[in-house]
Amino acid sequence: MQSETSDARTAVLDPALEPTANRVELIGYVGSNPELRYTRDATPFVRFSLATHRWREVDGAWQQLTDWHTVVTYDEPSERSARLRVGELVRVMGSLRTASWTDRAGGYRRRTEVLATRVERAVQLPRQERLPLSA
């Protein structure tokens, strides 16, 4: 919530709310077929990769760059996610989580993944039906 008198770049936070947020929303293409698995206590989970694209100008030409994300779902969302297939366009909502550990060789390892609470198929409109970016 922003105050009308505050600078547009300064957010005024409600003091009753936690002053941090960990929210993620990605729209991208499934990069690996999800596999439904189970934890030791029989909780279903699915892990799959997701490709998102961004553009960057290099030497006067625009290049498309692909970022790869690891997505994990548990419980009911995992059972639906297990039906996804490579190449499907999906919308993923959740939070980031990072795990670190020491591998068998004694090396430090770290992984950041999206802990998804919602995964839904997305539909891309044909180019002529898309809204213009500016009026």
C-alpha positions as CSV (number, residue, x, y, z in Angstrom):
1,M,0.0,0.0,0.0
2,Q,1.5,3.4,-1.0
3,S,0.8,6.7,0.6
4,E,-0.4,9.5,-1.7
5,T,2.3,11.8,-0.3
6,S,5.1,9.3,-0.6
7,D,7.6,9.2,-3.4
8,A,6.5,6.8,-6.1
9,R,9.6,4.7,-5.4
10,T,9.0,4.3,-1.7
11,A,6.6,1.7,-0.5
12,V,4.8,2.3,2.8
13,L,4.3,-1.0,4.5
14,D,1.6,-1.8,7.0
15,P,3.4,-2.3,10.4
16,A,1.1,-5.3,11.1
17,L,2.5,-7.2,8.1
18,E,5.8,-9.0,7.8
19,P,8.1,-6.6,5.9
20,T,9.5,-9.3,3.6
21,A,8.0,-11.4,0.8
22,N,9.0,-14.6,-1.0
23,R,6.6,-14.9,-4.0
24,V,7.4,-16.1,-7.5
25,E,5.3,-16.3,-10.6
26,L,6.8,-17.7,-13.8
27,I,5.3,-18.4,-17.2
28,G,7.4,-20.7,-19.3
29,Y,7.7,-24.0,-21.1
30,V,8.0,-27.4,-19.3
31,G,11.6,-28.7,-20.1
32,S,11.4,-32.2,-18.7
33,N,8.6,-34.6,-18.2
34,P,7.6,-34.5,-14.5
35,E,7.8,-37.8,-12.6
36,L,5.5,-38.4,-9.6
37,R,7.5,-39.6,-6.7
38,Y,6.9,-40.0,-2.9
39,T,8.7,-38.9,0.2
40,R,9.5,-41.4,3.0
41,D,6.2,-40.4,4.7
42,A,4.3,-41.1,1.4
43,T,3.8,-37.4,0.5
44,P,3.5,-37.1,-3.4
45,F,5.9,-34.7,-5.0
46,V,7.0,-33.8,-8.6
47,R,10.2,-32.0,-9.8
48,F,10.5,-30.7,-13.3
49,S,12.4,-28.0,-15.2
50,L,10.9,-24.8,-16.6
51,A,12.3,-22.6,-19.3
52,T,11.6,-18.9,-19.4
53,H,12.9,-16.4,-21.9
54,R,14.2,-12.8,-21.7
55,W,15.8,-10.5,-24.3
56,R,19.1,-8.6,-24.1
57,E,20.7,-6.3,-26.6
58,V,24.2,-7.4,-27.6
59,D,26.2,-5.3,-30.1
60,G,23.0,-3.6,-31.4
61,A,21.2,-6.9,-31.9
62,W,18.6,-8.4,-29.7
63,Q,19.3,-11.9,-28.4
64,Q,16.8,-14.3,-26.7
65,L,18.3,-15.8,-23.5
66,T,16.8,-18.9,-21.8
67,D,16.8,-19.3,-18.0
68,W,16.2,-22.7,-16.5
69,H,14.3,-23.1,-13.3
70,T,13.7,-26.2,-11.1
71,V,10.1,-26.5,-9.9
72,V,8.9,-28.7,-7.1
73,T,5.3,-29.4,-6.1
74,Y,4.0,-31.4,-3.2
75,D,0.6,-33.0,-2.4
76,E,-2.4,-32.2,-4.7
77,P,-0.5,-29.8,-7.1
78,S,2.0,-32.5,-7.7
79,E,-0.6,-35.0,-8.9
80,R,-1.8,-32.5,-11.5
81,S,1.7,-31.5,-12.4
82,A,2.7,-35.1,-13.1
83,R,0.4,-34.9,-16.2
84,L,2.4,-32.1,-17.8
85,R,4.6,-32.8,-20.9
86,V,7.7,-31.2,-22.3
87,G,6.9,-28.1,-24.3
88,E,3.6,-27.2,-22.6
89,L,3.2,-23.6,-21.6
90,V,2.5,-23.3,-17.9
91,R,2.1,-20.6,-15.2
92,V,3.8,-21.5,-11.9
93,M,3.1,-19.6,-8.6
94,G,4.9,-20.2,-5.3
95,S,8.1,-19.2,-3.5
96,L,11.8,-19.7,-3.7
97,R,13.7,-22.1,-1.4
98,T,17.4,-22.8,-1.2
99,A,19.0,-25.9,0.1
100,S,22.7,-26.3,0.8
101,W,24.7,-29.5,1.7
102,T,28.1,-31.1,1.5
103,D,28.4,-33.7,-1.2
104,R,30.2,-37.1,-0.8
105,A,33.5,-35.5,-2.1
106,G,33.3,-32.8,0.6
107,G,32.3,-30.0,-1.8
108,Y,29.7,-27.4,-0.8
109,R,26.6,-27.6,-2.9
110,R,23.6,-25.2,-3.2
111,R,20.4,-25.4,-5.1
112,T,17.6,-22.8,-5.4
113,E,14.2,-24.0,-6.7
114,V,10.6,-22.8,-7.0
115,L,8.4,-24.5,-4.4
116,A,5.1,-24.3,-6.4
117,T,1.8,-24.0,-4.7
118,R,-0.1,-23.6,-8.0
119,V,0.7,-24.9,-11.5
120,E,-1.7,-24.3,-14.4
121,R,-1.6,-24.7,-18.1
122,A,-1.4,-21.4,-20.0
123,V,-2.8,-20.5,-23.4
124,Q,-0.9,-18.2,-25.7
125,L,-3.1,-16.0,-28.0
126,P,-2.3,-15.9,-31.7
127,R,-0.2,-12.8,-32.5
128,Q,-3.2,-10.9,-34.1
129,E,-5.3,-11.3,-31.0
130,R,-2.7,-9.9,-28.5
131,L,-3.3,-6.5,-27.0
132,P,-0.8,-3.8,-28.0
133,L,1.9,-2.9,-25.4
134,S,1.0,0.8,-25.6
135,A,-2.1,2.7,-26.6
